[in-house]
Amino acid sequence: MKSSIMWLIALIAYGSLPAIVHGSDLAEREVNIQEVITALETNDINANELRAIDSYVRLDVVDLNAFKSSDWYRAIEDALAKTDDGWAMMQTAIISNDLIQQELRRRSVEIGRVVTATMNDEGVLTIYIR
């Protein structure tokens, strides 16, 4: 019983390992897998909304590959499956949006790696890549 509890605690801690969010030039911050899942489930935007964005407070880029070794990665896959539009539509929307496309180019983020995007109430646009 004691080892089961220790294993559960280790699993939860390991699943919460942070990944670096490549945000503004001012700073990078860490985000954990639960934040990613919540954002995907609550702040998902579709390709038309992404195409229409003409301003944002900050643009963050989250590489989902950072979570691939986590036991919680399946939850990310499930959240991605429920997003409004697929990766091809999101990539096409970015190509149609000069503001976002130029920023991703400036950061050397390949548009072909984009899988989805979210935008929260504070105007933070997050692009998720693999």
C-alpha positions as CSV (number, residue, x, y, z in Angstrom):
1,M,0.0,0.0,0.0
2,K,2.8,2.4,0.9
3,S,4.6,1.9,-2.4
4,S,1.3,2.4,-4.3
5,I,0.9,5.8,-2.7
6,M,4.5,6.7,-3.4
7,W,4.0,5.6,-7.0
8,L,0.9,7.8,-7.3
9,I,2.7,10.8,-5.9
10,A,5.6,10.3,-8.2
11,L,3.3,10.0,-11.2
12,I,1.4,13.2,-10.3
13,A,4.7,15.1,-9.8
14,Y,6.1,13.7,-13.1
15,G,3.0,14.7,-15.0
16,S,3.3,18.2,-13.7
17,L,6.7,18.8,-15.1
18,P,6.8,22.2,-16.7
19,A,7.8,23.0,-20.3
20,I,9.2,26.3,-21.4
21,V,6.8,28.7,-23.1
22,H,8.5,30.8,-25.6
23,G,6.8,34.1,-25.0
24,S,7.7,37.7,-25.6
25,D,11.3,38.8,-25.8
26,L,11.1,40.0,-22.2
27,A,10.9,36.6,-20.6
28,E,10.2,32.9,-20.9
29,R,7.9,31.2,-18.4
30,E,7.1,27.6,-17.5
31,V,3.8,26.0,-18.0
32,N,2.6,22.6,-16.8
33,I,0.6,20.0,-18.6
34,Q,-2.6,20.8,-16.6
35,E,-2.4,24.4,-17.8
36,V,-2.1,23.3,-21.4
37,I,-5.1,20.9,-21.2
38,T,-7.3,23.6,-19.5
39,A,-6.3,26.2,-22.1
40,L,-7.1,23.8,-25.0
41,E,-10.5,22.9,-23.5
42,T,-11.6,26.4,-22.6
43,N,-9.8,28.9,-24.9
44,D,-9.7,27.1,-28.2
45,I,-10.1,29.4,-31.3
46,N,-11.0,28.3,-34.8
47,A,-9.2,29.1,-38.0
48,N,-11.5,31.9,-38.9
49,E,-10.9,33.6,-35.5
50,L,-7.2,33.1,-35.9
51,R,-7.2,34.6,-39.4
52,A,-9.1,37.7,-38.1
53,I,-6.7,38.5,-35.2
54,D,-5.2,41.9,-35.8
55,S,-3.7,42.4,-32.3
56,Y,-2.8,40.5,-29.2
57,V,-1.1,41.4,-25.9
58,R,1.5,38.6,-26.1
59,L,2.1,35.6,-28.3
60,D,3.4,32.5,-26.7
61,V,4.5,29.3,-28.4
62,V,4.2,26.0,-26.6
63,D,5.9,22.9,-27.9
64,L,3.7,19.9,-27.0
65,N,6.6,17.5,-27.6
66,A,7.9,18.6,-24.2
67,F,5.1,16.6,-22.7
68,K,5.4,13.5,-24.8
69,S,7.0,11.4,-22.1
70,S,4.3,12.3,-19.6
71,D,1.6,9.8,-18.7
72,W,-0.8,12.7,-19.0
73,Y,0.0,13.2,-22.7
74,R,-3.1,11.3,-23.7
75,A,-5.2,14.0,-22.1
76,I,-3.5,16.5,-24.5
77,E,-4.3,14.3,-27.4
78,D,-7.9,14.1,-26.3
79,A,-8.1,17.9,-25.9
80,L,-6.6,18.4,-29.4
81,A,-9.1,16.0,-30.9
82,K,-11.9,18.3,-29.6
83,T,-10.5,21.6,-31.0
84,D,-12.6,23.4,-33.5
85,D,-10.4,23.0,-36.5
86,G,-7.6,20.7,-37.5
87,W,-3.9,21.6,-37.9
88,A,-4.1,22.1,-41.6
89,M,-6.8,24.7,-41.3
90,M,-4.9,26.5,-38.5
91,Q,-1.7,26.6,-40.5
92,T,-3.6,28.0,-43.5
93,A,-5.1,30.7,-41.2
94,I,-1.6,31.7,-40.0
95,I,-0.4,32.0,-43.5
96,S,-3.4,34.3,-44.1
97,N,-2.5,36.5,-41.1
98,D,0.6,38.5,-41.7
99,L,0.9,39.7,-38.1
100,I,1.1,36.2,-36.7
101,Q,3.0,34.7,-39.6
102,Q,5.8,37.4,-39.3
103,E,6.1,36.9,-35.5
104,L,6.4,33.1,-35.9
105,R,9.0,33.6,-38.6
106,R,10.9,36.1,-36.4
107,R,11.1,33.4,-33.7
108,S,12.0,30.7,-36.3
109,V,8.9,28.7,-35.6
110,E,7.9,26.6,-38.6
111,I,4.3,27.0,-39.5
112,G,4.2,23.4,-40.5
113,R,4.6,22.5,-36.8
114,V,1.5,24.4,-35.7
115,V,-1.4,22.2,-34.5
116,T,-3.8,24.6,-32.8
117,A,-4.1,28.0,-31.0
118,T,-5.8,29.5,-28.0
119,M,-6.5,33.0,-26.9
120,N,-7.5,33.9,-23.3
121,D,-9.5,36.9,-22.0
122,E,-6.3,38.8,-21.3
123,G,-5.4,38.8,-25.0
124,V,-2.6,36.2,-24.8
125,L,-2.4,34.2,-28.0
126,T,-0.8,30.8,-27.6
127,I,0.3,28.8,-30.6
128,Y,0.8,25.1,-30.0
129,I,3.3,23.2,-32.0
130,R,4.7,19.7,-32.3
